[in-house]
Amino acid sequence: MGIENDINLALKELESGNFSTAENIYSSILLKDPSNPVILNNLGNLFKTKGEREKSIEYFKKALIAAPTSPELNFNLANMLYESGHIDEAVTHYKMAIALEPEFKLAYNNIAEALKEIGCFDEALYYLQQVLKIEPNYTAAHMTMGNIFTAMRRLDDALDSYHNALDIEPHNHYALYNMANIRKITGSISEAIDIYREALKLKPDYSDAWSNLGAAFKSCGNISEAITCYRKAIELSPDNEDAHLNYAIALLLSGNFEEGWQEYEWRLKTRNVYCRKNCKEWSGDTLNGETILLYADQGYGDTLQCARYIPMVKAMGAGKIILECQPELISLMRSIDCIDHISPRKSELANFDLCSALFSLPRIFNKNNIPASVPYLKADEKTIGKWSERIKSVGESIRVGLVWAGSPTYREDKFRSLDLKTLLPLLTLKDCGISFFSLQTGAAANEIMDIPENLRPIELSGEINDFSDTAAIMEQLSLIITVDTASAHLAGALGEPVWTLIPEDPDWRWLLERNDSPWYPTMLLFRKEKNDDWQNLILRLSTKLKKLIGTDGYK
């Protein structure tokens, strides 16, 4: 009875938040009975509650040595390993828990979640199918199955799974939320908005639902309503990183740079943005010869866009500037004279005093005033020489570079990228004295083979090694026509004439309605109008280009 009383006393202390007292009681029991699996398990749970994951794992493992055939201990250890990122080891212990207790429903569900994390989707679905044979109305399994189908981009199957969950639990707000997310992904914005509202009727304090409802309003152009939703999400959950980032994007899109840049710092807390940890951040104060690390925190286009600020950092008194960026940009970035050293992103670096993400520089400098003097990047003479004869060999016609697709890994890519066939009305202008050059890279470059031979742009992509090559080519062209991808930023940074095709839901940096860009004075924006399609936009663009042929606007 003594140990039982001590255990009950420790549990009461835990409930009161007195972790140290409870730990001391458990430790005193272990002095008498060091292999007691109940006490070791309780200590594992105690440290889990305190957030000390490694200690929790240590005690669950000790408990399991004392009672290796316990499904509960295998399950508890697996959960902690999963939370700590040790997914493979977690899967092993979930499997052991299931083998020891074949109807352990939560173990089936959790192993599926773990397998999803490491991309083992088919195996994850197998375990869910097994548990649904045991309990067909197990809502959690239907929900997890929907999440896995979503990750697999099997969106219709995901919707079916969420519908199954709703049939069992009609007031399942999370199922409604996930269904709305899918409708938003597939472009059914009005339906998504209605479903988000249903979810919020069931759970009015659902911060993520408010944030995603805001994103749905933004995607259909209702920025003021979007901002209202984001503010509500932040009010409900002040640490909601995605809500803050969405709010920042809406503010920037609407031209409220000063508040927008401040909110945009939340991007550094999200998982998709690279952030240098454990270094002293530069606040923007005058420098006294310190060495400062500037690092590329996002994509190629973001790095190119923010390169304009690097000389301004030097002017603030930096002694040395180290740039950490994508390897494909290193050669081009060497054209910025004030950079002392450039390293590939995520590499080991020499000592430095301060650091700043590149996209934190707009917040520091000029807030509402964008430094737009171009060019601020240039190709080196050797690379220009490499491409000069290659470009001029086609004659002295008007030379137009084309980029029709961005990276397919970008989550919004399907809204901005085109099939080359969409550009056929443009390519027919070859008869008017225009030579088209493909600057397209990646798998989309192969679409040239789907175009009639007499209309194919001159293929250069197979010879492009990095952004320096692309820059050298652009500097010898009359015009670049590109979708919203890094090529638009590159052409703008080089000060080259560039026409950028903007989707209906524009990226924040292109603002609203205007057909020029405060970032790049040589850029024109061609916006896809509401209920319009890309074919009509290309026809408008082609008409404009045809009218301009023969003017002095092209080199």
N, C-alpha and C positions, 0 to 999 in steps of 0.2 A: 504493500500500500504506500510505502514511503516514496518510491520512484513515481508512482502514479500521482501522488500529491504534488511532487516537485514538477512533474510535467504540466499538470493543471495550473500550478502557480506561474510557470514560465509562459504558458499560453495567455494567461490573464495579463502578464506584464507586456507581452507582445501586442495584445489588443489595445493596451494603454499607450503604446509607442515607446515603452521603456526597453529598447533593444539591448542595451548593455546589461541590464539586470537579467533579462531572459537568457542572454548568452552565458552569463556567469552561472546561472542555475544549471543550464545544459552542460556546461564544462565541468561542473562539480559532479554531475551524474556520470559523465564519461570517465572521471578519475576512478570510479568504482567499477564501471562497466564500459570499457573503451570501445567495444565492438557492438554496442547497442544500435541496431539499424533504425529504430524509431527516433532516437535522439539525434543521430547523424542526419537523418532525413529532415528533422525539424530544424536543425542548424542550417542545412541547405536552404530550406524555405526562408529562414530568418535572413540569411545573407542575400537571398534573392530579393526580399522585400526592401532591404537596405540598398539594393543596386550594386552590390559587390559580387559581380558575376563569377569571377574566377574562384573566389572563396566558396561560393555556392556550389560550383561544379566540383570542387575538391571534396566537400562533405557528401554530396550525392554519390560520388565515386566510392568514398569510404563506406557509405551505407550499402552500396551495391556489392562490395566485396563481402560484407557481412551477410547479405541476403540476395544472392545472385539470381534467384528465381522469382523475384518480386516484380510483377508487371508495373506496379505503381512507381517503384524506384527507377526502373528503366525509362519510364515515361517522364518522370520529373527531370532526370538527368538529360534526356533527349531535348526537352523543352528549353533547358538552360543552355545547352550546347547550341541549339538553333538560334536563340536570342543573342548568343555571343559570336555568331558567324561561323561556327564549326559544323557546317551543314552535313558533310559526309558522315562524321561521327554521330551526329544526331540521328540520321537516317538509320544507322546500324542499331541504335538503341530503341527507336520506334519499332523496327522490325522485331526486335527481341520482345518488346512489350506485347505486340500482336501475337507472336508465336506462343507466348505464355498465357495470353488471354484473348482467344480468337474473336471475341465479341466486344473488344475494347474500342468503342466507337470513336472516341476523341483521338485515340492514337492513329486510327486510319485517316482521320481528317488532317491531323497535324503532320503526318508523314507526307501527305499529298502537298500540303503547303511548303514543306521543306524541299521536296523534289521539284516543285515549281520554281523555287529560288535558283536551283542549279540547272534549270532548263530541261529536266527529265519529265516532260509533259505526259508522254504516253504512260510511263510507269505511275505517275501521280494519278492519272485518270483510272488506271487499273485498281488502285487501292480504294478510290471513291466508289467505283462500281461494286467492289466487294462489300463495302459497308452499306451501300444502298440495297444490297440483297438481304442484309441482316435487318435493316431498318429503312424501308422505302421513304418514310416521311421524315428523314433526318435532315432538317433544314440546313444545318451548317455544311453538310456534304454537297447539297445542291448549290449553295453559295460559293463554296470553294471550287466546285466544278465550273461554275460560271466565270470565276476569276481566271482559271486556267485556260478555258476556251478564249477568253479575252486576250490573254498573253499570246495565245497561238494565232490570234487574228481570225478565229472562227466565231465571228460575231453573232451570226444567227443561232449557233449552238449555245453561245453564252446567254443570249436573250431567253432561249427555251429554259435554260437552267434557272435563271432568275424568276421566270414565270412559275416554274415548279416550286420554288421557295415561297413565292407569294400565294400560291394555291394552298400551301400548308399554313403559312402565316400571313394573312392578308394585310397586316399592319407592319410588315417588315420594311422599314424606311431605308435600310441599307440596300435591299434588293432594288427598290425604286431608284435610289441614287445611282447604282451601277447601270441600270437600264438607261437612265437619262444620259450617263456618260457615253454609252455606246451610240445612242441617237445623236449626240453631239459630234462624236467622231465621224459618223457616217454622213453628216451634213443635214440631218433632220432636226434643224435648230428649234423650230416652233414646237415640235413634239417633245424635244428635250426640255425646253422651258416648262411645259405643262407638267412633265413628270417630276422635275426638280421641285416644283411647287407642291405636288402631291406629297413628296417626301418631307418637305418642310412643314406641311400641315400636321404630319404625324410627329415630327421632331423639330420644333421651331428653333431650337438652339444648335442645329446641325451646322457647324461652321464650314465644313468642307462643301456641303450642299449650297450654302450661300455663295461661296467662292466660285464654284463651278457654274451656278446660275448666272453669276456676273460674267463669267467667260462666255457663256452662251449669248448673253445680251451683247457683249462686245463683238462677237463674231457676226452678228447681224446689224452692227453699226450703231447700236443704242448705248453710247459710251456713258451718258449720264446715269442711266439705270444700272449699268455695270459697276460704276464707281460706288453707287449706293449699296449694292450687294456686297462689294468687297469691304466697304467700311463696316457693314453689319457682321461679316465673317470675322473681321479683326476685333470688333467689339466683343464678340462671343469668345474668341480665342486669340488673345494678343500675341501669342507665339506661333500662330499659323503661318509658316514660312511661305507656302504657296499662295495664300491669300494676300500677304504683303507684296509678293512678287507680281501677282496679277494686278494688284492695285497700282503698283509702280508703273507697269506697262500701260495701263489705261491713262494714268496721269501724263506719261511721256507722249503717248499717242495724241492726247488732246493739247499738247504744247505746254503743259505745266511742268517745266523742266526742274525748277528749283526744288519743289516737293518731290517730284518724280525721282530725281537722282538720289535723294536721301532714302526713299523707300527701296530703290533699286539695289541698295547694299544688301538687302535680304537675300539676293540671289546667291551670295556666298555661303549661306546656310543650307542651301538645297543640294541634293545629291548629284544633280547633273552639271554642276559648275565646279571647276577646279579651283581649289583654294589652298594657298600656302599656309600651313598651320605653324604655330610656335615661332612666329617671327614678329617683330615690332612693326606695326603698321604706321606708315607715314600719314600724319594728320593734315598735311598741306602747309605746315609752318615753314618759314624760311630755313633753308639748309645751310650748313656751315662746313661744306666739304665732305659730308658723309657719302658713303657708298650706298646706293639705293638699288634694290631689285624691283624691276617691273615685270610682272608675269602675265601671260595671256590666260585669262580665266574662262574664255568661252571659245567660239568657233573661229574659223579663218577670217570670215568677214568682220567679226568683232575686233580681231587683232588689227586688221587693216584700217578699220574705221578709227581706232583709238591711237594709232601710231602718230597721228598729228600732234598729240600732247607730249610726246617724249622730249622734243627740244624745249618745251616749256618747263619741264622738270629740271633740265640742265640749267635753265635761266634762273631757277629758284635757289641755285647755289650748290647743286649736287657735285661732289668731287668726281665720282665714277658712277656710271649707269650700267647695270647688268640687265640684259633682257632675256627672259625665259619664254620661248615661244615654240610653236609647232615647227618641226624640222623642215617642212616644205616651204616655210617662210623665211628661214634664216638667211639665205643668200640675198633675198630682196631687202630684208631689214638692214643689211649692212650699208645700204645707201643713206641711212640716217647717221650723219657724221658724229653726233654726240654720244652714240652708244659705244661703250668701251669693250664690252664682251657680250656675246650671244651664246646661249646654251639651249639645247632641246628641252622641251617641257618635261618636268618630273625628273630631271637629272640632278646629280650631286653638284652643289655650287660652292664656289669660294666664299669666304666670309663677306658679309654685308651688314650694314647698320640698320637699314630700314627696308620695308617692302611695301608695294602697293599693287593691287590688281589693276590691269590696264583700264577696265571699265569703271574703276573708282575715280579715275582722273577727271572725267567731266564734272563730277560733284565738287572737286577741288578747284577747278579752273572755270571761271566765267559762267558758271551755272546756266544762265539763260542766253549767253552769247557763245555761239559755236564758232571756234576758229576754223575758217573755211578757205584759207589760202592754199591753192593747189598749183603745181604738184608738190606733195611732200614725200613722195616715193618715186623712185626711178630705177630703170634697169641699168645694169652696168654696161660699159661700152663693149666689152668682150662678147657678152650675150647678144647685144644688139647687132654686132657684126656677124655673129653666127646666123641670125635670122634675116638680115637685110637682103641678101641675094635671093633667099628662098621666097620672100614675100614679093620682091620686085619682079621676079621671073614671070609673073602672070600678067605683066604689062602695067600701064599707067591708069587703069580703070579705077573707079571708086571702090575702095576695099572695105568690106563690112565683116566684122567678126560676129559669130553667133554662139550663144550658150543657151540651151533650151531646157536644161534640167539641173537641179541641185542634188545634194546627197540624199539617197533614198532612206538613210537612217534617221534623217530629221523628221520628227513626228508630224510636222505640218507639210511635208514635202509634196503630198499629192495635190495640195491646193495651189502650189506655186509652179510645179514642174509641168512641162508640156511634152507631147510626142512630137518628133521632128516633122511628121506629116502635117501638123497644125500650121507649120510655117510655109507650106507650099505656095500660098498666094505671094509671100515675100520672095521666095526663091525664083518665081517666074520673072522677077525684075532683072535677072541675069541678062535678058535681052536688051535691057536699057543701059548697059554699060557698067553693071555692078559685078564685082567679084566677091563672092561670099566665102568666108573661111570658117571652118569649124574649130572653135576653141573648147569644145565639149570634151570632158574627160569622163572616165568611168564607163559602166555598161551602156549608158545612153548613147555614147559615141558610135556604137554599132548600128544605130538606127539609120545611119547614112545609107546602108545597103538596102533599106526599104524604100528609098526615094528613086524615081527615074534617073538614070545615069546622067542625062543632060541637065538635070536640075541639082545635082549633088554639090554641096559646098566643098571647097578644097579642104581635104583632111589634113589637119596638123596635130591632132590630139596624141597620136602615137609617138610623136617626137617631143612632146612636152614633158619635162622631167620635174619641174617645180614652178613656183609662182614667178621666179625670175624669167623663165622662158615665156610664160604667158604675158608678163609685163613688156618684154622686148617685142613681142608680136604686136601687142596693143598699141605700142608707141609708133608703129608703122602703118596703122590702119586709119581709115577715114572716120569710122564709126563702129561702136560696139553695141549690139542689141542683145540683151540678156534678161533672163528671169531673175528673180530676187535671190541671188546667191552671192558667194564671195567675189565672183567676177565683176559684179556691179560695183562693189566697194573698191576693187583693184583699179578698174577703169577710172572711177571718180578720184581716187587718191593720186593717180598718174596725171590727172587733169585732161583726160581724153574725152571726146564726145561720147556719151553713153545714153542709150534709151533703155530704161528698166521697166519690165512688165510687172505690175503689182496686182496681186489677187484681191478679191472682193473684201476679204478680212485682212487688212494690211499689217505688216510688221510695224511696230511702234515708231521706228525711225523715219518712216516715210510720211508720218503725220496723216492728216485727213484732208481730202479734197484737192489739195494743191497739186500742180503738175511739175513743180520743180522741187529741189531738195536743198535745205539750208546746210547740209553736210557737204554737198558736192556741186559747185556752181556750173559744171559742164554736163550735168545730168538732167534729162527729162524723164518724167514718170508717165507711164501709160497705164491707167487704172482700169481694171475689169469692173464694169458697172454692175449694180444689183440686177439680177435676173438676166445678165448678159452672158455670153460664153466667150471662150478664148478665140474662136474663129472670127467673130465680129471685131474683137480687139485687133487681131492681126490684120484684118482688112483695113481698119482705120489707120494702123501704123504703116501699112504698105502704101496706102494712098498718100500719106504725108511724106514718105520717103520719095515716092515718085515725083511729087511736086517740087521737092528740094533738089533733085538731080540737076546738075548743071549750075547750081548757085555756087557762091564762094565759100559755102559753109563746110566744105570737105577738102581735105588735103589729098 
